[in-house]
């Protein structure tokens, strides 16, 4: 009798485990779940790209300020371009 109860309990436990695993598998493979996963991934990537763009802009502004300080330019002055504009193109044909 005890053996039948143990086997019945073990069978129920295995059945519940398989049911829960199958339900979880179906939920994650449904189109809505896949769509949600893609949307979450897209938002993470988008946030990372915006963060990268902000860091790049800050680094460019910092580097530009370093160049201005090195060349002794004020904020109103532009970088000297007359040297580059007066030269003929190297590969002009």
N, C-alpha and C positions, 0 to 999 in steps of 0.2 A: 504494500500500500504506500509506504513512504517513497519507494522508488517511483511509483506512478506520479506522485505529487511533485517530486523533484524534476522528473522529465517534463511534466506539464508546465511547471514554472520556467524551466529552461527554454521550452518551446515558445512560451508566451514572450519571454525576454528577447529571444532571437526574432520573433515576429514583430515586436514593437520596434526593435532596432532597425530591421530591414524596412519597415514602413516609414520610419522617420528619415532614414537615409534616402529612400526613394522620393519622398515628398520634398526633401531639400534639393535633390538633384533636379526634379521637375521644375521647381520654383526658379532655380538658377538658370535653367536652359530655356525657359519660356521667353518669347520675344520681348515682353515688357522688361523682364529682368536683364536681358542682354542690352536693351536700349538704355536702361538706367545705368548699367555699368559703363557703357560707351559715353554717356553724358557726363558721368562723374570723372572719367578719365579725361575727357575733353576739357572740362572746367579746370582740372589740375594742370594740364598742359598749357592752357590759355593763361592761367595765373602765372605759371613759370615764365612764359614768354613776355608777359607784361613786366614782370619783375626784372628779367634780363634787360629789356629795353630801357627801363628806368635806370638801372645800374650803368648801362652803356652810355646813356645821355649824361649822367653825372660824371662818368670818367672822361667823356669828351670835353665837357665844360671845364673840368679840373685841368686837363691837359692843355686846353686852349689858354687858360689863365696862366699856366706855367710858361707857355710859349710867349704870351704877351709880356710877362714879367722879364723873361730872358731877353727879348728884343726891345724892351723899354717902351712898349706901346700902351696908350691909354685905351679905355673902352671905346672911345669915339673913332680912333684910328683903325685903319684896316691893315692887314698884312701887306707888305710891299709885293706888287704883282708886275711892276713895269719890267723887271728883268725877264720874266717869263713871257710877257706879251711881245716884247721887242725881238725875241729870238725867232728865226724861221723854223718851221716844222722840220724835224729830222727826216721823216720819210715822205715828204711831199713829192708827188710826181705829177 
